[in-house]
Amino acid sequence: MRKTIAAGAVAGFVLAAGFAAPAQAISATTADLSVLHAIPGLTVDVYVNGALTLDDFEPGDLAGPLDLPAGEYVINVTASDAADDSAPVLTATVPLEANKSYTATANLTDAGEPALNLFTNDTATTKAGEGRLTVRHVAAAPAVDILAGGAPVVSSLVNPDEATLNLPVGTVSAAVALAGTTQPVIGPADVPIEDGKLTIVYAWGSAEDANLALAVQSVTVGHSTPGGVPSGTAGYAAERDAMNEAFGIIGFAFAAAAASVVAFMVRRSRAVKTDD
């Protein structure tokens, strides 16, 4: 889920967390907040509730997670050499709910204007052997396709939207192309899909200024305990179908097929030994 908090005719941004807390520190009374500075060419200071939280926060930096009591937080962004936050170039109030994980992004709109967005990270439990991939478009660029293996797996993603897939553990070679094309404007880059983790990929920067880039964030979400081991061809076929539906051409289908062959050969070998 994405909520637009503030935007304005300012030459800077953003928000923050000055120290790291343990990942997934959320509770019935607290929330986790991370911050990505995704406006090229600007260095700022960030004040949270009147206190200097990030000093000289630079583009591409990712801060957090910060474990915070649930509530509203006033964010003032100033020039990097400001004495205090009495004359902010941007101010915003950020509402944080308990037991949730958030990432705030200071980024450009598709028209190139500064904006502050608050994303709620999907921390629902994943299946054993799976991770979650979320892609977020926070760049000054038109709609894009997310490519894996040179083909689109997410189509026509616009700023500031996101798309999420649950995938088997492995490595995805991801790239970003303008919608309807396959020529990467960002990447390709290897993105790990880890068991019980949410991997978030941000496309940020400006297409016009030729400084588009990727940023990657990892959030621990946990995974369920396996209910059983798949047996027979039906189990492997279902596994392949789920992978193909989620992320067809990445190559995980090949890995699942290989696992199926190995399992079949093991069963056959055991059968031969029993006959002997």
Salt bridges, closest charged atoms under 4 A:
GLU97 OE1 - LYS100 NZ 3.26
ASP122 OD2 - ARG132 NE 3.61
GLU162 OE1 - ARG136 NE 2.64
GLU194 OE1 - LYS197 NZ 3.83
ASP195 OD2 - HIS223 NE2 3.11
